[in-house]
Amino acid sequence: MFPIVQLSDIILIIFAHVAITISFIVRSVVNALNSLDQSFEEAAKTLGSTPFSTFVKVVFHK
């Protein structure tokens, strides 16, 4: 009556959904990052912050 779904089928379905939706997520994140105020990043870099530290502490925590 109901087909038996194996674990490999579920993993394949999850992978397909991730592959389809990743482009929408990337577009949204890029647009959001581009709209942020650049003065905070410039101030952090001026005070000696590394690029990774600037991203984590200034951009990511906004």
PDB file with one MODEL, atoms N, CA, C and O in Angstrom:
MODEL        1
ATOM      1  N   MET A   1       0.820  -1.182   0.000  1.00  0.00           N
ATOM      2  CA  MET A   1       0.000   0.000   0.000  1.00  0.00           C
ATOM      3  C   MET A   1       0.873   1.258   0.000  1.00  0.00           C
ATOM      4  O   MET A   1       0.706   2.116  -0.867  1.00  0.00           O
ATOM      5  N   PHE A   2       1.802   1.384   0.956  1.00  0.00           N
ATOM      6  CA  PHE A   2       2.720   2.516   1.002  1.00  0.00           C
ATOM      7  C   PHE A   2       4.110   2.033   0.606  1.00  0.00           C
ATOM      8  O   PHE A   2       4.562   0.988   1.073  1.00  0.00           O
ATOM      9  N   PRO A   3       4.786   2.787  -0.251  1.00  0.00           N
ATOM     10  CA  PRO A   3       6.135   2.362  -0.631  1.00  0.00           C
ATOM     11  C   PRO A   3       7.104   2.548   0.538  1.00  0.00           C
ATOM     12  O   PRO A   3       6.947   3.459   1.351  1.00  0.00           O
ATOM     13  N   ILE A   4       8.081   1.695   0.604  1.00  0.00           N
ATOM     14  CA  ILE A   4       9.094   1.773   1.654  1.00  0.00           C
ATOM     15  C   ILE A   4      10.149   2.779   1.219  1.00  0.00           C
ATOM     16  O   ILE A   4      10.744   2.649   0.149  1.00  0.00           O
ATOM     17  N   VAL A   5      10.371   3.781   2.057  1.00  0.00           N
ATOM     18  CA  VAL A   5      11.349   4.819   1.750  1.00  0.00           C
ATOM     19  C   VAL A   5      12.623   4.495   2.508  1.00  0.00           C
ATOM     20  O   VAL A   5      12.608   4.363   3.732  1.00  0.00           O
ATOM     21  N   GLN A   6      13.720   4.366   1.786  1.00  0.00           N
ATOM     22  CA  GLN A   6      14.992   4.045   2.410  1.00  0.00           C
ATOM     23  C   GLN A   6      15.707   5.328   2.814  1.00  0.00           C
ATOM     24  O   GLN A   6      15.365   6.417   2.353  1.00  0.00           O
ATOM     25  N   LEU A   7      16.683   5.185   3.665  1.00  0.00           N
ATOM     26  CA  LEU A   7      17.430   6.334   4.152  1.00  0.00           C
ATOM     27  C   LEU A   7      18.151   7.049   3.016  1.00  0.00           C
ATOM     28  O   LEU A   7      18.246   8.277   3.031  1.00  0.00           O
ATOM     29  N   SER A   8      18.653   6.319   2.045  1.00  0.00           N
ATOM     30  CA  SER A   8      19.351   6.941   0.922  1.00  0.00           C
ATOM     31  C   SER A   8      18.403   7.807   0.094  1.00  0.00           C
ATOM     32  O   SER A   8      18.821   8.826  -0.456  1.00  0.00           O
ATOM     33  N   ASP A   9      17.136   7.413   0.001  1.00  0.00           N
ATOM     34  CA  ASP A   9      16.146   8.218  -0.714  1.00  0.00           C
ATOM     35  C   ASP A   9      15.887   9.537   0.009  1.00  0.00           C
ATOM     36  O   ASP A   9      15.750  10.583  -0.626  1.00  0.00           O
ATOM     37  N   ILE A  10      15.823   9.484   1.321  1.00  0.00           N
ATOM     38  CA  ILE A  10      15.587  10.694   2.104  1.00  0.00           C
ATOM     39  C   ILE A  10      16.776  11.643   1.984  1.00  0.00           C
ATOM     40  O   ILE A  10      16.594  12.853   1.852  1.00  0.00           O
ATOM     41  N   ILE A  11      17.986  11.103   2.029  1.00  0.00           N
ATOM     42  CA  ILE A  11      19.183  11.934   1.877  1.00  0.00           C
ATOM     43  C   ILE A  11      19.200  12.574   0.496  1.00  0.00           C
ATOM     44  O   ILE A  11      19.565  13.743   0.368  1.00  0.00           O
ATOM     45  N   LEU A  12      18.816  11.838  -0.536  1.00  0.00           N
ATOM     46  CA  LEU A  12      18.766  12.379  -1.890  1.00  0.00           C
ATOM     47  C   LEU A  12      17.733  13.498  -2.006  1.00  0.00           C
ATOM     48  O   LEU A  12      17.985  14.501  -2.675  1.00  0.00           O
ATOM     49  N   ILE A  13      16.590  13.343  -1.371  1.00  0.00           N
ATOM     50  CA  ILE A  13      15.550  14.376  -1.394  1.00  0.00           C
ATOM     51  C   ILE A  13      16.037  15.630  -0.669  1.00  0.00           C
ATOM     52  O   ILE A  13      15.825  16.743  -1.151  1.00  0.00           O
ATOM     53  N   ILE A  14      16.684  15.460   0.478  1.00  0.00           N
ATOM     54  CA  ILE A  14      17.212  16.613   1.212  1.00  0.00           C
ATOM     55  C   ILE A  14      18.276  17.324   0.393  1.00  0.00           C
ATOM     56  O   ILE A  14      18.281  18.554   0.332  1.00  0.00           O
ATOM     57  N   PHE A  15      19.175  16.585  -0.236  1.00  0.00           N
ATOM     58  CA  PHE A  15      20.215  17.179  -1.069  1.00  0.00           C
ATOM     59  C   PHE A  15      19.614  17.947  -2.234  1.00  0.00           C
ATOM     60  O   PHE A  15      20.105  19.023  -2.575  1.00  0.00           O
ATOM     61  N   ALA A  16      18.570  17.425  -2.848  1.00  0.00           N
ATOM     62  CA  ALA A  16      17.917  18.106  -3.971  1.00  0.00           C
ATOM     63  C   ALA A  16      17.283  19.418  -3.516  1.00  0.00           C
ATOM     64  O   ALA A  16      17.389  20.430  -4.208  1.00  0.00           O
ATOM     65  N   HIS A  17      16.633  19.407  -2.369  1.00  0.00           N
ATOM     66  CA  HIS A  17      16.028  20.634  -1.853  1.00  0.00           C
ATOM     67  C   HIS A  17      17.087  21.684  -1.520  1.00  0.00           C
ATOM     68  O   HIS A  17      16.890  22.867  -1.797  1.00  0.00           O
ATOM     69  N   VAL A  18      18.188  21.270  -0.939  1.00  0.00           N
ATOM     70  CA  VAL A  18      19.270  22.209  -0.618  1.00  0.00           C
ATOM     71  C   VAL A  18      19.862  22.780  -1.895  1.00  0.00           C
ATOM     72  O   VAL A  18      20.134  23.978  -1.970  1.00  0.00           O
ATOM     73  N   ALA A  19      20.063  21.940  -2.894  1.00  0.00           N
ATOM     74  CA  ALA A  19      20.648  22.404  -4.151  1.00  0.00           C
ATOM     75  C   ALA A  19      19.747  23.417  -4.849  1.00  0.00           C
ATOM     76  O   ALA A  19      20.244  24.347  -5.484  1.00  0.00           O
ATOM     77  N   ILE A  20      18.457  23.256  -4.743  1.00  0.00           N
ATOM     78  CA  ILE A  20      17.516  24.170  -5.394  1.00  0.00           C
ATOM     79  C   ILE A  20      17.429  25.497  -4.631  1.00  0.00           C
ATOM     80  O   ILE A  20      17.384  26.561  -5.249  1.00  0.00           O
ATOM     81  N   THR A  21      17.405  25.444  -3.311  1.00  0.00           N
ATOM     82  CA  THR A  21      17.163  26.658  -2.530  1.00  0.00           C
ATOM     83  C   THR A  21      18.415  27.463  -2.220  1.00  0.00           C
ATOM     84  O   THR A  21      18.302  28.605  -1.773  1.00  0.00           O
ATOM     85  N   ILE A  22      19.604  26.914  -2.440  1.00  0.00           N
ATOM     86  CA  ILE A  22      20.830  27.629  -2.071  1.00  0.00           C
ATOM     87  C   ILE A  22      20.984  28.928  -2.862  1.00  0.00           C
ATOM     88  O   ILE A  22      21.509  29.906  -2.331  1.00  0.00           O
ATOM     89  N   SER A  23      20.544  28.957  -4.105  1.00  0.00           N
ATOM     90  CA  SER A  23      20.683  30.187  -4.894  1.00  0.00           C
ATOM     91  C   SER A  23      19.811  31.311  -4.335  1.00  0.00           C
ATOM     92  O   SER A  23      20.219  32.472  -4.357  1.00  0.00           O
ATOM     93  N   PHE A  24      18.634  30.988  -3.842  1.00  0.00           N
ATOM     94  CA  PHE A  24      17.770  32.004  -3.252  1.00  0.00           C
ATOM     95  C   PHE A  24      18.372  32.542  -1.955  1.00  0.00           C
ATOM     96  O   PHE A  24      18.282  33.738  -1.677  1.00  0.00           O
ATOM     97  N   ILE A  25      18.980  31.670  -1.169  1.00  0.00           N
ATOM     98  CA  ILE A  25      19.594  32.086   0.087  1.00  0.00           C
ATOM     99  C   ILE A  25      20.785  32.996  -0.185  1.00  0.00           C
ATOM    100  O   ILE A  25      20.940  34.028   0.469  1.00  0.00           O
ATOM    101  N   VAL A  26      21.621  32.624  -1.139  1.00  0.00           N
ATOM    102  CA  VAL A  26      22.807  33.418  -1.451  1.00  0.00           C
ATOM    103  C   VAL A  26      22.403  34.801  -1.944  1.00  0.00           C
ATOM    104  O   VAL A  26      23.010  35.797  -1.549  1.00  0.00           O
ATOM    105  N   ARG A  27      21.399  34.878  -2.793  1.00  0.00           N
ATOM    106  CA  ARG A  27      20.934  36.184  -3.283  1.00  0.00           C
ATOM    107  C   ARG A  27      20.462  37.074  -2.144  1.00  0.00           C
ATOM    108  O   ARG A  27      20.797  38.258  -2.100  1.00  0.00           O
ATOM    109  N   SER A  28      19.700  36.523  -1.240  1.00  0.00           N
ATOM    110  CA  SER A  28      19.184  37.306  -0.114  1.00  0.00           C
ATOM    111  C   SER A  28      20.301  37.795   0.792  1.00  0.00           C
ATOM    112  O   SER A  28      20.295  38.950   1.218  1.00  0.00           O
ATOM    113  N   VAL A  29      21.252  36.931   1.086  1.00  0.00           N
ATOM    114  CA  VAL A  29      22.353  37.305   1.976  1.00  0.00           C
ATOM    115  C   VAL A  29      23.243  38.356   1.330  1.00  0.00           C
ATOM    116  O   VAL A  29      23.668  39.297   2.001  1.00  0.00           O
ATOM    117  N   VAL A  30      23.532  38.214   0.048  1.00  0.00           N
ATOM    118  CA  VAL A  30      24.381  39.194  -0.639  1.00  0.00           C
ATOM    119  C   VAL A  30      23.706  40.561  -0.661  1.00  0.00           C
ATOM    120  O   VAL A  30      24.361  41.576  -0.424  1.00  0.00           O
ATOM    121  N   ASN A  31      22.413  40.599  -0.941  1.00  0.00           N
ATOM    122  CA  ASN A  31      21.704  41.883  -0.934  1.00  0.00           C
ATOM    123  C   ASN A  31      21.680  42.505   0.453  1.00  0.00           C
ATOM    124  O   ASN A  31      21.812  43.722   0.583  1.00  0.00           O
ATOM    125  N   ALA A  32      21.515  41.706   1.472  1.00  0.00           N
ATOM    126  CA  ALA A  32      21.499  42.227   2.839  1.00  0.00           C
ATOM    127  C   ALA A  32      22.874  42.763   3.234  1.00  0.00           C
ATOM    128  O   ALA A  32      22.962  43.811   3.874  1.00  0.00           O
ATOM    129  N   LEU A  33      23.935  42.070   2.868  1.00  0.00           N
ATOM    130  CA  LEU A  33      25.284  42.537   3.204  1.00  0.00           C
ATOM    131  C   LEU A  33      25.653  43.795   2.437  1.00  0.00           C
ATOM    132  O   LEU A  33      26.363  44.653   2.961  1.00  0.00           O
ATOM    133  N   ASN A  34      25.184  43.916   1.208  1.00  0.00           N
ATOM    134  CA  ASN A  34      25.480  45.122   0.429  1.00  0.00           C
ATOM    135  C   ASN A  34      24.765  46.357   0.964  1.00  0.00           C
ATOM    136  O   ASN A  34      25.226  47.479   0.751  1.00  0.00           O
ATOM    137  N   SER A  35      23.650  46.163   1.653  1.00  0.00           N
ATOM    138  CA  SER A  35      22.887  47.304   2.150  1.00  0.00           C
ATOM    139  C   SER A  35      23.363  47.792   3.519  1.00  0.00           C
ATOM    140  O   SER A  35      22.844  48.786   4.026  1.00  0.00           O
ATOM    141  N   LEU A  36      24.333  47.120   4.121  1.00  0.00           N
ATOM    142  CA  LEU A  36      24.836  47.542   5.431  1.00  0.00           C
ATOM    143  C   LEU A  36      25.691  48.800   5.314  1.00  0.00           C
ATOM    144  O   LEU A  36      26.280  49.067   4.267  1.00  0.00           O
ATOM    145  N   ASP A  37      25.753  49.563   6.390  1.00  0.00           N
ATOM    146  CA  ASP A  37      26.557  50.780   6.447  1.00  0.00           C
ATOM    147  C   ASP A  37      28.042  50.409   6.517  1.00  0.00           C
ATOM    148  O   ASP A  37      28.450  49.642   7.389  1.00  0.00           O
ATOM    149  N   GLN A  38      28.831  50.942   5.616  1.00  0.00           N
ATOM    150  CA  GLN A  38      30.242  50.596   5.507  1.00  0.00           C
ATOM    151  C   GLN A  38      31.114  51.307   6.544  1.00  0.00           C
ATOM    152  O   GLN A  38      32.257  50.902   6.755  1.00  0.00           O
ATOM    153  N   SER A  39      30.608  52.348   7.191  1.00  0.00           N
ATOM    154  CA  SER A  39      31.438  53.122   8.115  1.00  0.00           C
ATOM    155  C   SER A  39      31.884  52.299   9.324  1.00  0.00           C
ATOM    156  O   SER A  39      32.982  52.516   9.837  1.00  0.00           O
ATOM    157  N   PHE A  40      31.059  51.362   9.788  1.00  0.00           N
ATOM    158  CA  PHE A  40      31.445  50.520  10.921  1.00  0.00           C
ATOM    159  C   PHE A  40      32.608  49.604  10.555  1.00  0.00           C
ATOM    160  O   PHE A  40      33.526  49.408  11.352  1.00  0.00           O
ATOM    161  N   GLU A  41      32.564  49.044   9.348  1.00  0.00           N
ATOM    162  CA  GLU A  41      33.660  48.190   8.900  1.00  0.00           C
ATOM    163  C   GLU A  41      34.950  48.986   8.745  1.00  0.00           C
ATOM    164  O   GLU A  41      36.022  48.524   9.133  1.00  0.00           O
ATOM    165  N   GLU A  42      34.844  50.172   8.181  1.00  0.00           N
ATOM    166  CA  GLU A  42      36.027  51.011   7.999  1.00  0.00           C
ATOM    167  C   GLU A  42      36.635  51.413   9.339  1.00  0.00           C
ATOM    168  O   GLU A  42      37.857  51.456   9.476  1.00  0.00           O
ATOM    169  N   ALA A  43      35.795  51.707  10.323  1.00  0.00           N
ATOM    170  CA  ALA A  43      36.292  52.068  11.651  1.00  0.00           C
ATOM    171  C   ALA A  43      37.009  50.894  12.305  1.00  0.00           C
ATOM    172  O   ALA A  43      38.055  51.074  12.928  1.00  0.00           O
ATOM    173  N   ALA A  44      36.453  49.691  12.168  1.00  0.00           N
ATOM    174  CA  ALA A  44      37.088  48.515  12.752  1.00  0.00           C
ATOM    175  C   ALA A  44      38.441  48.236  12.090  1.00  0.00           C
ATOM    176  O   ALA A  44      39.403  47.879  12.769  1.00  0.00           O
ATOM    177  N   LYS A  45      38.513  48.397  10.774  1.00  0.00           N
ATOM    178  CA  LYS A  45      39.778  48.178  10.065  1.00  0.00           C
ATOM    179  C   LYS A  45      40.806  49.232  10.437  1.00  0.00           C
ATOM    180  O   LYS A  45      41.995  48.933  10.541  1.00  0.00           O
ATOM    181  N   THR A  46      40.357  50.457  10.638  1.00  0.00           N
ATOM    182  CA  THR A  46      41.264  51.531  11.036  1.00  0.00           C
ATOM    183  C   THR A  46      41.858  51.260  12.417  1.00  0.00           C
ATOM    184  O   THR A  46      43.010  51.604  12.680  1.00  0.00           O
ATOM    185  N   LEU A  47      41.073  50.646  13.291  1.00  0.00           N
ATOM    186  CA  LEU A  47      41.539  50.354  14.637  1.00  0.00           C
ATOM    187  C   LEU A  47      42.356  49.068  14.723  1.00  0.00           C
ATOM    188  O   LEU A  47      42.737  48.655  15.818  1.00  0.00           O
ATOM    189  N   GLY A  48      42.636  48.421  13.570  1.00  0.00           N
ATOM    190  CA  GLY A  48      43.540  47.271  13.554  1.00  0.00           C
ATOM    191  C   GLY A  48      42.878  45.915  13.532  1.00  0.00           C
ATOM    192  O   GLY A  48      43.547  44.913  13.787  1.00  0.00           O
ATOM    193  N   SER A  49      41.623  45.840  13.244  1.00  0.00           N
ATOM    194  CA  SER A  49      40.938  44.559  13.192  1.00  0.00           C
ATOM    195  C   SER A  49      41.277  43.823  11.896  1.00  0.00           C
ATOM    196  O   SER A  49      41.437  44.443  10.844  1.00  0.00           O
ATOM    197  N   THR A  50      41.384  42.509  11.982  1.00  0.00           N
ATOM    198  CA  THR A  50      41.636  41.706  10.790  1.00  0.00           C
ATOM    199  C   THR A  50      40.347  41.599   9.974  1.00  0.00           C
ATOM    200  O   THR A  50      39.268  41.835  10.519  1.00  0.00           O
ATOM    201  N   PRO A  51      40.424  41.251   8.688  1.00  0.00           N
ATOM    202  CA  PRO A  51      39.207  41.129   7.885  1.00  0.00           C
ATOM    203  C   PRO A  51      38.214  40.109   8.448  1.00  0.00           C
ATOM    204  O   PRO A  51      37.005  40.342   8.437  1.00  0.00           O
ATOM    205  N   PHE A  52      38.732  38.977   8.939  1.00  0.00           N
ATOM    206  CA  PHE A  52      37.833  37.973   9.512  1.00  0.00           C
ATOM    207  C   PHE A  52      37.182  38.485  10.793  1.00  0.00           C
ATOM    208  O   PHE A  52      35.981  38.315  11.003  1.00  0.00           O
ATOM    209  N   SER A  53      37.985  39.111  11.641  1.00  0.00           N
ATOM    210  CA  SER A  53      37.459  39.658  12.887  1.00  0.00           C
ATOM    211  C   SER A  53      36.438  40.757  12.615  1.00  0.00           C
ATOM    212  O   SER A  53      35.432  40.862  13.316  1.00  0.00           O
ATOM    213  N   THR A  54      36.695  41.568  11.604  1.00  0.00           N
ATOM    214  CA  THR A  54      35.738  42.616  11.225  1.00  0.00           C
ATOM    215  C   THR A  54      34.415  42.004  10.806  1.00  0.00           C
ATOM    216  O   THR A  54      33.352  42.474  11.210  1.00  0.00           O
ATOM    217  N   PHE A  55      34.479  40.960   9.997  1.00  0.00           N
ATOM    218  CA  PHE A  55      33.243  40.322   9.547  1.00  0.00           C
ATOM    219  C   PHE A  55      32.475  39.732  10.715  1.00  0.00           C
ATOM    220  O   PHE A  55      31.268  39.947  10.833  1.00  0.00           O
ATOM    221  N   VAL A  56      33.153  38.995  11.576  1.00  0.00           N
ATOM    222  CA  VAL A  56      32.472  38.312  12.675  1.00  0.00           C
ATOM    223  C   VAL A  56      31.913  39.293  13.688  1.00  0.00           C
ATOM    224  O   VAL A  56      30.765  39.166  14.113  1.00  0.00           O
ATOM    225  N   LYS A  57      32.720  40.272  14.078  1.00  0.00           N
ATOM    226  CA  LYS A  57      32.306  41.158  15.162  1.00  0.00           C
ATOM    227  C   LYS A  57      31.443  42.333  14.727  1.00  0.00           C
ATOM    228  O   LYS A  57      30.620  42.812  15.506  1.00  0.00           O
ATOM    229  N   VAL A  58      31.616  42.806  13.492  1.00  0.00           N
ATOM    230  CA  VAL A  58      30.878  43.988  13.058  1.00  0.00           C
ATOM    231  C   VAL A  58      29.705  43.613  12.154  1.00  0.00           C
ATOM    232  O   VAL A  58      28.563  43.987  12.419  1.00  0.00           O
ATOM    233  N   VAL A  59      29.990  42.886  11.106  1.00  0.00           N
ATOM    234  CA  VAL A  59      28.949  42.578  10.117  1.00  0.00           C
ATOM    235  C   VAL A  59      28.002  41.508  10.631  1.00  0.00           C
ATOM    236  O   VAL A  59      26.785  41.654  10.525  1.00  0.00           O
ATOM    237  N   PHE A  60      28.544  40.444  11.181  1.00  0.00           N
ATOM    238  CA  PHE A  60      27.716  39.306  11.592  1.00  0.00           C
ATOM    239  C   PHE A  60      26.862  39.607  12.811  1.00  0.00           C
ATOM    240  O   PHE A  60      25.744  39.102  12.918  1.00  0.00           O
ATOM    241  N   HIS A  61      27.361  40.415  13.726  1.00  0.00           N
ATOM    242  CA  HIS A  61      26.626  40.719  14.956  1.00  0.00           C
ATOM    243  C   HIS A  61      25.687  41.906  14.828  1.00  0.00           C
ATOM    244  O   HIS A  61      25.020  42.261  15.800  1.00  0.00           O
ATOM    245  N   LYS A  62      25.616  42.523  13.670  1.00  0.00           N
ATOM    246  CA  LYS A  62      24.718  43.664  13.486  1.00  0.00           C
ATOM    247  C   LYS A  62      23.321  43.257  13.615  1.00  0.00           C
ATOM    248  O   LYS A  62      22.422  44.089  13.490  1.00  0.00           O
TER     249      LYS A  62
ENDMDL
END
